[in-house]
Amino acid sequence: MSSYARPLEVLIDELGRLPGIGPKSAQRIAFHLLNVDRVDVQRLSDALIDVKDKVSFCERCFNVAEGSECEICADPSRDDHTVCVVEEPKDIAALERTGAFKGRYHVLMGAINPLEGIGPEQLKVKELATRIATEDIEEIIICTNPNLEGETTAAYIARMLKAFDMIKVTRLASGLPVGGDLDYADELTLGRALEGRSAL
């Protein structure tokens, strides 16, 4: 039996369902929300509802977007010939901070992970193939995370892209820590990795 009031217990349980939030963190956040002014809680609540109502995924690249197309896909100054393939929309934000890449993106919405039942069919791989077939793409930069799942995904995409003769396929250069995530890498490391990418 819990020693907390039912509404607080429900809040702790819901916070604990968020990725990266363990029981202790969920409890700490819940008590923080309990102690702050109602206006602060309302602002958080409004932001959560607003993001669910107004933000979706770009129909072209699957980045986050307000509307059918993200800002990067809508930008005519971007290089249409180079597409950087990433696992998640957050990886785009990390790469954009470097200022080193001026092309387009394609978000896979995850990485191959058989233990979690995630195969190529669950990712936006077919959509990538469709883009290559219909857009004037000359180079694909595979920017999956340097961990087991990311490397497996990169190898799968590289094999798939062999069917497209005129496409150059590259991978981020060394400098990214193995086992790490792109969004934790600093701008200098990511920028150097982009500049030193190698052919697969």
C-alpha positions in Angstrom: 0.0 0.0 0.0 1.4 3.4 -1.0 2.0 6.1 1.6 1.2 8.8 -1.0 -2.2 10.4 -1.8 -3.7 8.7 -4.9 -3.3 11.6 -7.3 0.4 11.9 -6.4 0.9 8.2 -6.8 -0.7 8.3 -10.3 1.6 11.3 -11.2 4.7 9.4 -10.1 3.6 6.3 -12.0 3.0 8.3 -15.2 6.3 10.2 -14.9 8.1 6.8 -14.4 6.8 5.7 -17.8 8.9 8.4 -19.5 12.2 7.2 -21.1 15.2 7.8 -18.8 13.0 8.6 -15.8 13.5 6.0 -13.0 11.3 5.7 -9.8 13.5 8.2 -7.8 13.5 10.8 -10.6 9.8 10.4 -11.1 9.2 11.0 -7.4 11.5 14.0 -7.3 9.8 15.6 -10.3 6.3 14.9 -8.8 7.2 16.6 -5.6 8.7 19.5 -7.5 5.5 19.9 -9.4 3.5 19.7 -6.1 5.6 22.5 -4.6 5.6 25.0 -7.5 2.8 27.5 -8.3 -0.2 26.3 -10.1 0.6 28.7 -13.0 3.9 26.9 -13.6 2.1 23.5 -13.7 -0.5 25.0 -16.1 2.3 26.3 -18.3 3.8 22.8 -18.5 0.4 21.2 -19.1 -0.3 23.7 -21.9 3.1 23.0 -23.5 2.4 19.2 -23.5 -1.1 19.7 -25.1 0.3 22.2 -27.6 3.0 19.9 -28.8 0.6 17.0 -29.3 -1.9 19.3 -31.2 0.6 21.2 -33.4 3.7 19.1 -34.0 3.8 16.0 -36.2 6.4 14.5 -38.5 7.5 15.8 -41.9 5.9 13.8 -44.8 9.2 13.9 -46.7 12.0 13.3 -44.1 10.1 12.5 -40.9 11.7 15.3 -38.9 9.4 17.1 -36.5 7.3 19.7 -38.2 4.5 22.2 -37.7 2.5 21.1 -40.8 3.2 18.7 -43.5 6.8 19.8 -44.1 9.6 20.6 -41.7 11.7 23.8 -41.9 14.7 22.1 -43.4 12.7 20.4 -46.2 11.0 23.8 -46.9 14.3 25.6 -47.2 15.2 26.1 -50.9 18.8 27.0 -50.0 19.6 23.4 -48.8 21.6 21.0 -51.0 19.1 18.5 -52.5 21.9 16.2 -53.7 23.1 15.1 -50.2 20.9 13.4 -47.6 22.0 12.6 -44.1 20.3 9.5 -42.6 19.8 9.7 -38.8 17.9 7.5 -36.3 15.8 10.2 -34.5 14.7 13.8 -35.1 16.8 14.8 -32.1 19.9 13.8 -34.1 19.1 16.4 -36.7 19.2 19.1 -34.0 22.7 17.8 -32.9 24.0 17.9 -36.5 22.5 21.3 -37.2 24.3 22.8 -34.2 27.6 22.0 -36.0 26.8 24.3 -38.9 28.8 21.8 -41.1 26.0 20.2 -43.0 23.8 22.1 -45.6 22.0 19.1 -47.2 18.7 17.3 -46.4 17.9 14.7 -43.8 16.0 11.4 -43.6 14.9 10.1 -40.2 14.6 6.4 -39.8 12.6 6.7 -36.5 14.8 4.2 -34.7 17.4 1.6 -35.3 17.4 -2.2 -36.0 17.1 -4.0 -32.7 16.0 -7.6 -33.0 15.8 -8.0 -29.2 13.0 -5.3 -29.1 11.4 -6.6 -32.3 12.6 -3.7 -34.4 13.6 -4.7 -38.0 13.9 -2.7 -41.2 10.1 -3.0 -41.7 9.5 -0.9 -38.6 11.9 1.9 -39.8 11.5 4.4 -42.6 13.8 2.4 -44.9 11.3 2.0 -47.8 10.6 5.7 -47.7 14.4 6.3 -48.1 14.5 4.1 -51.1 11.5 5.9 -52.6 13.3 9.3 -52.1 16.4 8.0 -53.8 14.3 6.8 -56.7 12.4 10.1 -57.1 14.8 12.8 -56.0 18.1 13.9 -57.4 20.2 12.5 -54.6 23.9 11.9 -55.2 25.2 11.1 -51.7 23.8 9.4 -48.7 25.6 10.0 -45.4 24.7 7.4 -42.8 24.7 9.1 -39.4 23.4 6.3 -37.2 24.7 6.1 -33.6 28.1 4.4 -33.1 26.6 1.5 -31.0 25.6 -2.0 -31.9 22.1 -1.1 -33.2 23.4 1.9 -35.1 26.2 -0.1 -36.8 23.8 -2.9 -37.7 21.4 -0.3 -39.2 24.2 1.4 -41.1 25.4 -2.0 -42.6 21.8 -2.8 -43.6 21.3 0.5 -45.4 24.7 0.3 -47.1 23.8 -3.1 -48.5 20.3 -1.8 -49.6 21.9 1.2 -51.4 24.2 -1.0 -53.5 21.2 -1.4 -55.8 21.5 2.3 -56.6 24.6 2.5 -58.8 25.0 6.3 -58.9 24.6 6.9 -55.2 27.7 7.6 -53.1 27.4 6.1 -49.6 29.5 7.5 -46.7 29.6 7.1 -43.0 30.6 9.5 -40.3 34.3 9.5 -39.6 35.9 8.4 -36.3 35.8 10.8 -33.5 32.4 9.8 -32.2 32.6 7.6 -29.1 31.6 4.0 -29.7 28.5 3.2 -27.7 27.5 6.9 -27.6 24.6 8.9 -29.0 24.8 11.7 -31.5 22.8 14.2 -29.3 25.5 13.9 -26.6 28.4 14.6 -28.9 29.8 18.2 -28.9 29.6 20.4 -32.1 33.3 20.2 -32.8 33.4 16.4 -32.7 30.3 16.1 -34.9 31.6 18.7 -37.3 34.9 16.8 -37.7 33.1 13.5 -38.1 31.0 15.0 -40.9 34.1 16.5 -42.7 36.0 13.2 -42.4 33.3 10.8 -43.5 34.4 7.8 -45.5 32.9 5.7 -48.3 31.2 2.4 -47.4 
